[in-house]
Every structure is written in C-alpha cells, then in structure tokens.
Amino acid sequence: MKRSRFTEEQIIGILKEHEAGVSVADLCRKHGVSDASIYKWKARFGGMEVSEAKRLRMLEDENTRLKRLLADAMLDNVALKDLFGKEVVTPAAERKAVAHLVDAHGMSERRACKTIGCCRMTMRYRTTRTDDAGLRQRMKAIAHERRRFGYRRLHVLLKREGYAINHKKLFRLYREERLAVRRRGGRKRAIGTRAPMLVPIAPNERWSLDFVSDQLTDGRRFRILTVVDDCTRECLALVADTSLSGVRVARELDRLIVERGKPKMVVSDNGSELTSNAILTWADQSRVAWHYIAPGKPMQNAFIESFNGRLRDELLNETLFTSLAQARVILECWRADYNDARPHSQLGWRTPSEFAFTFHPRRDLTLRYIDGSAPAPVASTAHTGKPNSQGELRVG
C-alpha cells in the first residue's frame, strides 16, 4: 500500500479546518490535494482525535502483522507435511530437507532452516573428510570373504594389514556400507543362578569334545567330532564321517595324544558314543580323567558349545558339501584358518596359535643353574577337578 504524504495528526488538523468553516476547494488549493482525498479522510478520520487515530493505526499494523504470521505458519505447516516423513536428526538429513523446502516451496534458506529448527552453519559446512575409498574397498572385500565377521574382527584384520584406523571410524564406515551381520535365531537365556566355570591356565589341562551334525547336498547326513583345548581355544580336530563310534573317538584321541601330549581331563556330554565301554576302557588305560556334564546342562561344556556355534555360523551354514571328501578338506582348511588367522575376542584378539605360543617355555627357563638350583615356576599349579555325584565340576 502506498504511504500517504500526511500523517494522522496532519490529516486530522486539515479536517479540523474544514469543520471550522474552510471550504473543500480552499483546503485542496492550500494543501495540494484533491477533493476526493478530503472526502476519503473525512470518511475515515471524521470526528476522531489524534490519540484515537494513533490507536487505530496501531491496531491496523498489529492486524497486518498477525495475518502475516498466520500465513507464514500455515505455509510452514504445509511445507513440513510435505517432507519425506522421516525424522530430520542428522546433518545430512537437515541439508536434504532444507534443499527440498527451498526448491519445492520457494522458501529462503534462512526461513527453511528456521522452519525445521536447524542451524544455518549446517548448510554452509563443507566436509574435510577423505572418502577412504581404498579402506572401504578392502573392508568390503574382507566382509564378503568372511561374511559372518562383525566390525570388531574386521578391525583386527585391517590392523594386521597396516591400516591405522580408529574403531569408531571403522564402525561408521561399516554402517555406511551396510555390512552389519544379522543374528540368526533367538538366544536361549538361562534362568536362575549359575556357577562360574573354571578356566584352565595351561595347555592340555582340559579338552572338550562334542558332535555336530550336517548333511550333504544329496541329503545324506554326516557327523563331525570337534575337539577343543579349553585353555588356548585351539581346535585340535574336526573329524567328519557318516558314523563315529566310541572306538573311532578313542582312536582319534590317541592320535591327538601322540601329536600334542596327554590331557589331564576330557569334558563331554552323556552321548551314547561317549559313555560306551570303548571310551571307559580308553580313559582307564590312558589314565585321563573323563568328566561328564549334568544331563540337559550344555553350559557346563560352554567352550565346545561356543566353538560349535562359530563352526556352524561361519562354515556349515555358508557352505554346501557335495561329498564327504570335500567336507573333510574344507573342514581342515577352516580349522587351520581358525587356529592361525581368525582373531579370538577372549584372547585379546590374538589367534589361538599366537596365544598357545606364549605358553611354550623358553630354553633358559628349562635349564638349571650351575649350583643345582632351579628357577621359580612361572605359574601356580592348576586346580584339579573332581566329578561329584550330581555330575558337576568342582574345585578339589
């Protein structure tokens, strides 16, 4: 609206002159306005005082401002409803939302930022991060090769190859590349109290063994005997066959004893093959303590159960076996990779072979001194276990 040359006070003063007897024509000549302006002023300000005119002008200005605010609020509401329906929380999402409001609704950048409640510096910021293309490609290659590895194990493998990267940055890249591993199945949680399981402090102090079942592509079933050293977490054997009797288990244990030495104890469940006369005779002749866990308590043999879970998740569920010979070759390759390359979280992300190497006594510790005295032992004597009547392992 075009602003008048006269203020309210001046207009009311002109109208007072007209009321005092001055004609309209004289007022027009005196003030340089048309008679239409005089009659328009009279219709609007006739009979009003200066204070009343000021108040009317203030009310009109307030009404105009409120109308503008209402129009802006309605436009902002329509613009917000036109967004993508997702929460705008990240800086990238805020920049995308502001660009959409500017393009689709003709808003200014300032108003669009105010509408969604973000800072304008977010729009002006330009990132200085590198794209890390080489790191991303290598991370994706390892993740596709080892599909069941999470970002922590990928971090360990990348550090081995010389990539100096923080685990938080790797986790960000890991999420951006959508490499998250989906957990299979549900977790069974034990109810009630549980006793902590004793961890051996030396190799060959306790072995755990169990059976895992799988099938070939033609539907034939086969079983895998798994043997693990509970101290070093090494996989000692993966024996695959269509039938594994107690005699076969005893023969494989004899082979392991020749290679590694005799264990102090073997822990297993109460399967028919492991409670057979062949196993009982072998344990008696070999003088190896054989401990059976309580029926229905697989957590008492947690080391081998955890290993079986990794074996099934990382190999058996990812591989189709066409023949028993192929299964044996693949199992042996995976066992070598598990012992020599795969980082273990409970061993400080070292491999089982690296952890087992720390137990090898150095030559200078095995030699006696010249005066006949022997060096002090490196570790205390391990606790021995005794099976009680309920089949639980307790400290003797």
N, C-alpha and C positions, 0 to 999 in steps of 0.2 A: 504494500500500500504506500502511495506517495505521501511523504511527510509534508504537513502544512507549514507555510511560512510564518504562521502566527501561533503563539502558544495559547493555552486555555485562558490565561489571565488577560492576554490581549484581545482574544475573541469576546470574552465576557465584557471587557471595557468598551468595545465597539457596540455591543448590544445595549449597554447602559446608555450610550449616547443616543441610540435610536429610541429608547424608552423616554429619554429626556426631551424629545421633540425633533431631533435631527432627521431629515428625510433619508430614504434609502439611497436616492440618487446622489445626495451630498456625501453620504458615507462612502459610496463607491468611488467618487472622484477623490475624496480625501485620502483613502487608504489604498487605492489602486486595485480594487476587487470588483467582481461582477455582482449584480443584484442577486443572481442565483446563489452565490456563496453566502450572502447576507441571510437569505431565507433558510438556507441549509443550516447555518449556525444557529439561527433562531429556533429551528425545529429541534435541534439537539441540545443547546445550552440555554434555551429561554427560561427565565425565572430562576436560574441557578447562581449560586455564589462561587467564588474562586475555590474555596475549600471543597465544595461539593464536586466541582469539575475535576479537581485533582484526584479525589477519591474515585470518581468514575473512570478516570484514565488508569489508575492503578488496578481497578477491578478488571478492566478490559485487557490490560497487559498480563495479569495473572491468569485470566481465562485463556488467552492465547498460548501462554507457556504450558498450561495443563493439557490443552489439546495437543500440543506438540509432543509432550511427554507420553500421552496416551497412544498417539500414533506410533511413536518410536517403540514403546513397549509391545504393542501389537505386532509390529514388524519383527522385533527381536524374537517374539514367541513363535511366529511363523517360521523364521529362519532356523531356530533351534529345533523345531519339529522336523525340519527338512534335512537335518543331519543324518548320519548313517545309522543311528540307533545304538551306537556303542559309546561306552564311557570314554571321554576325552581326558586321559590321565598322563600319557607320555608326551614328551615334546614333539615327537614326530606326528602323533595324532593331532596335537594342537595346531601345528603348522598346516596339516591337511585340512582341518576344519575351517581355519581362517581363510585359506585359499578358496574353499568352496563357498563361504559366505560372500567373499569379495566378487567372485565370478558369477554366482547364481543370483544374488540379491543386490548387487551394486553397492555394497557397503564399503566404507573406507576401512583401511587396515586398523586404524585406531578403534573404530566402533566395533569391528568384528572381534578384536582382542578383548574389548570390554564386555561384549555380549557373552563370550564363553568363559571369561574370567581368567585369561592368561596374560602374561607379561609381554610387552612388545619386543623386549630383548630376545625372547624366544624366537620370534620371526626373523630378527636380524642376525642371529647367531649363525656362524658358518663353522662346521666341524673341522678340526685339525687332525682327526684320527686317520691313520693309514688303513687301507682296505684289507690288509693282511691276506692277500689272495693266495700266496704260497702256503701259509699256515692253514687257511681254510681248506685248500685242496688236499693237503696231507692229512688233516684231521678227518675229512670225509672219506679219504681212501682207507685209513685205518678203521674207521667206523663201519665201512662196508665190508672190510675184510673180517673184522671181529664184531659181528652185529649185536652181540649181547653185552658188550662192554659199555659202561657208563663213562661220564666225562672224567671221573677221577682216574680210572685206569688209562684212559686216553691221555690224560695229563702226564702220567708216569712214562708212557711210551714216547710221547713227544719230547719230554726232557731227556730221555736216553738218546734221541736223535739230534740233540743240540738246540732245540727250540726253547729260548728263555721267555716264558710267559707266565703271568700270574694266574692262579686257578680261577679267580673271579672273572678275569677277562676271557679265559677259555670257556667258562660256563656261559658267558654272554654269547660268544660265537657259536657255542654248542646249541643254544636255544634258537639263535637266528637261522642256523642251518637245519633246524628241526630234526635233530639226531637223537632225541630222547628215546630211551628204551622203555617199551611198555611192559609192565609187570604182568606175568602170566598167572592166572588163577588167584585164589584167595589165600590168605595166610591163616593158619591154624594157631590160635593163641592158647597157651596152657592156662588153666585155672587153678589157683591155689599157690602154695609156697613151693619152692624148688631149691634143691641143694646145689651149690656151685660145683662144677666138675673140675677135678684136679687136672692140671696141665703138666705133662711130663717135662722135665728140664734137661733131658739128654736124648739123643737119637737111640732107637732100638729099645727104649724103655717100655713103650706100649704101641702095638699095632692095632688098627681097627679094620675090620673087613665086613663086607656085605655083598648082596647081589642086586643087580639092576637088570630089568627085562626090557627087550625091544623086539622089533620084528623087521624082516627083510621086505623088499618090495613085492615079493610073491606071497606074502602072508605068513611065512614060516617064522616061528618065534625062536629067539636065542637069548641066552643069559650072559651077563658079564660079571665076573668076580672082580671086585675092587678092593685093593689093599692100600692103606694109608698109614704113614708114620705120624702119630699124633703130635710129636714134638716139632719136627721140621716141616710138617704138612706135605711131605713128598708123596707122590703117587708111586707106590712100589710095583704095582702090577695091575694090568687090565686084561683079564683072560676071558675071551669070548668063545662060546661053544653052545651047541644045541642042548647039551646036558652036562652039568657039573656036579658030580657026585662027591661024597666025602673023601673018597680015595684020591680023586683028582685034586681036591683042595689041599690035602696033605702033601701030595707030590709038588704042587706049586709052592707051598710054604717051604718045603725042603730046598727047592731051587733058590728061593729068596734068602734062606739062611746061608747057603753057600756063597751068594753074592754079597750080602750085607752083614751077616752075623746073626746070632740068635737073639730074639727079643725076650724081655723079661715077662711080658704079659701080652695076650691077644684078647681083644674085646669083640664080641659078636652078639647077634640076636639068637633066638631059640629055634632057628630053622632046622628042618629035618636033616639037611646035609651037614650042618654044623654040630648037631647033637648025636651024630652017628657013632658007631663003635670005632670006625676008622679014625675019626678026629680024636676021640677019647684016648685011643691007643697011641696016636701020634703025640698028643700032649703029655702022656705019661712017659713015653720013651724019650722025648726031647727035653723033658723037664722044663716045660714052658707053662706058666700059669694061664689058664683059659678062663676068662670071666664072661658069664652070660648075663645080659641085661635083664631087667624085670619084664615080663610079658606085657606088651602094649605100652612100653615106655621107650620109644625110639630116641628121645632126647638124652637118654643115658649113653647113647652112642653117637653123640652130636657131631663129632669130627667127620665120620664117614657119611653121615646123613647130609651134612653141608657139602661135602665133596660130591656126593651123588646128585645133589641139586644143581651144582655147577656143571657136572658132566651132562646131565640131561638138557639143561637150558642152553648150553653153549655148543654142544655137539649133537646129541641124539635128536633133539627137536629141529635141528638145522640141516641134517644130512639124511639122504635116502641111501640105504645099503642094499646093493643088488645081490651080494653073495657074502658068505661068511669070511672068505679070504680077504675081500675088500674091507669088511668091517674090522678085521684084525689089523690090517695095515693102517687104516685111518685112526683106530684107537691108539696104536703105538705112536703115531706121529703126534696125536693130540697129547698123549702122556708126556712125550719129550718137550712139547711146547709148554705144557702146564708146569713142568719142573724147572725148565731153563729160561723161559721167556715171559710167562704170564706173571705180572706183579700180584702179590697177595696182600690184602689190606691188613690182616692180622700180623704180618711180619714186617711192618714198616714199609710196605710197598716193595719189598725185595722178593725175588723169586725163591721158591723152596730150596733150590740148589745153592743159591747165594747164602741163605740162612743156614743151611746144613754145613757149609764150608767154615762157618765161624766156630763150629764145634770140633774141628779137626785139631788135635793137639800139635803144637809146634815141636820141632825136633829138640830144641834146647830145653823144653819142659819135660821131656821124656828121659833125659839123661840125668843121672845122679851126680851130685857134686863129688869132687875128688876125695873129700874126707868121709864120704859114705852117706852124708845126709841127703834127704830128698826134698825137692821144692814143695811148698804148701799146695794143697789141692785148689784148683780153680773154682769149683762149685761144691756145694754140700751134697751129701748123699741123698738121693731121691727117696721119697716115701714109697713104700711098697703097699700094694692094695690087697685086700682080702675079701672074697665074696662071703657075705653073710647069708643067713637063712632066707632073707627076702630077695636075694639077688641084687643088692645094691653095693656099690663100691665105696668103701670107707677107708679112712686113713688108719693104718695099724700103729 
